[in-house]
């Protein structure tokens, strides 16, 4: 931990602030969102389809607006979009805790999603710009802060929701308000190199057409969909498998908590070491390939467990319900640690250091659509497996997905499409 802090201090103040910023964003978000569905279905008394609609609106508004958020960041500057996103989160979170009418809840959910679409591409483009040639290491540290927020947020939210969900919402809104003040006062203004050179005068549609014509970038984006689909199974398939075997009682709840703890703590403890080891021994394309291959193999413990007879109870059943999913969560975390910093760096390189936030925005939109479709197919596979008594089906499908995406990335790497010759623009000093 001491070495991690020392690495953070070696970066510019802006990069340090954005790392703390991301931790705080995730802290506020995850202390509220895991408990929103229960609040809407319980005290508010909404039907299940309305709860799904409200949660879906948030996801749709975020994924659908990433491209717009990235474009605005490239044209108007990174800091304004970060501040605008934080302000929207304040309004959205406070509203979720104070109102019960469906139209107001839908508007609050949409605002919360749009907020993420505004600040996410801007934050990543800002980190990439100010980290310079140390982008890979910077994004490794960024992921440490990111995962720390995810790990701590639900614990804080559980304590606050025990008092009142309204308290949770207002505290989360207060965290974003405090963060907004800090960003306004301390975060230097930063614009992309295109804006500095006056190239942001090109029309938006023309810019979008140019990005869509960037074939290596599009192929990379599609190949990386599997990365996010597999990563998301820590929240979908793995908890469902734990509860299928261990039940919904205290044991099942505790075993699911272990999944999240394994994923978050392993990243916090080992991300920088894994990144340093990979960077010293691999090109970015190879690291990405190994990362997705590791994630695909992460479902092997669950596949092997399907061959073990399910006991009626006792320690044997508990071990079967907890150990294979925990091993899978660990392998998924290792694969993510290997791939994520190189993924973020590859997007910058494929963009040619031009319209970086817009590239991040389109990339997030493509992967977001892929996550939605992938989760629908995963859910269908889980249902089909239960109905047909073929418990191995989902894990075989996810292993195949990992192998296919790893093969695609290896092909892009071998053909040189992940490392096009680009001229890195020299970053100018940030201005207040």
Phi, psi and omega in degrees: 000322180296320179292326178296315179298320179296321177295318179301317182292342181282352180264166177299159181302323181298317180293318177301315182295322181290329175293313177296323176304312182293322175301314183291321177301312181291325176302308181296320183292312186277352172278348183247309191298323180298341184253001183292316182300316180296323178294315182293321181281332183269268183302321180284328175079031180278152176293158182301322182291328177289322176299315178298322179296315181297316178292323179293325178299320178299313181295318181294317181294328179285308182294322183288339185253003180303316182298316178297316179299317178295319180297315178297323179296319179292328184271324186255346183111154184285318185299315180302322180288324176297314180295316180299319179296318179296319180297318179296322178296323178301309181298314183296314182292317179298319181295319180301330181271343188253343185242162177228355179284143184298314179301319180293321178294321177296317179296319180295319179295318178296319179296321179297319178291315179300324178303314178298323179294332180280314187269337184297307178298323181294317180298314183292320177294322179296312179300315181299320183292313186277342176279337177061230182289351179261029182301314184301312180295323180296318180287334173297312177296321178303319180292329176298311179295321180301310182289327178298321177295319178296323182288317185278327185306307181298329179293315177296318180298323179298318180294316182289320181293334174299333175276303180188140177294329177298321177298317179302313181297316183290324176294318178298317177297321178296322177299316179291327177294315178298318179297321178298317180298316180297317181295318181298319185277324192248339184276120179296150175293144181211133176235155177294161181297332177296316179295322180296325181271003179079013182276359178281001178283346175298143182299150182298314181297324178295320177297315180297319179298322179295321179290318179296331178282354179279087188299314178302321179296316180294318179297319178297317181299315181293318180297328183276357176303318180300327178303313183283326176297314179293318180300323184289344183292346172298333180259348185241281189292319183294313176298323179296322178292320177301314183286332177298320182267321187264350180085179183263008183280202184299319180297314181299317179297317179294320180294323176294320177299325178297322178303310182294323180294317179300314181295311184289313183294320180298322178293315180300320186278328193237355185304310184294325179292317179297317181296316179297319179296315181293318183295329180285342188237348188224151166285159181305318181298321178292319179298317178298317179299314180294325178297312181289327176296317178298320179294319178298317179290346178297341180267359178298316178304323178289323177295315179298322182295336180292341179275353181270129178301135180278121181278163181284337181175189177088188184298323181301317179293319180298318179296319180295325181282333188255319190289307180302315176299323179294319176297319178297317179299321179294315180294323176296321178294319179296316178299320178294318178300321180293314192273321194304309181299323179287329175299309181298321179291321182296323178300317179296315182294320179291335176284348186069024183059034181230132181052050187296315181296322178295320176297316176300320180297312179295320179301314179296323179295314179299313180293326179295318176297318179297321179298316180300311180294318180297320179289325175298316180292322178296316177299319178296321179295321178295318178294316180296323180296319180292317183294323184265356183070029180247075187295343181279344188305310182298323184287324175298317180296318181288324174297316179298321178298314179298316180294320181295316181291322176297319178296320179296316179293323177297320177296318177296321179294313183295328180272003176079011184279348177268355181222062179292149178291115180232155175260114179288122178290140180285122181293140176267154180301140178291145179246147182287000000 
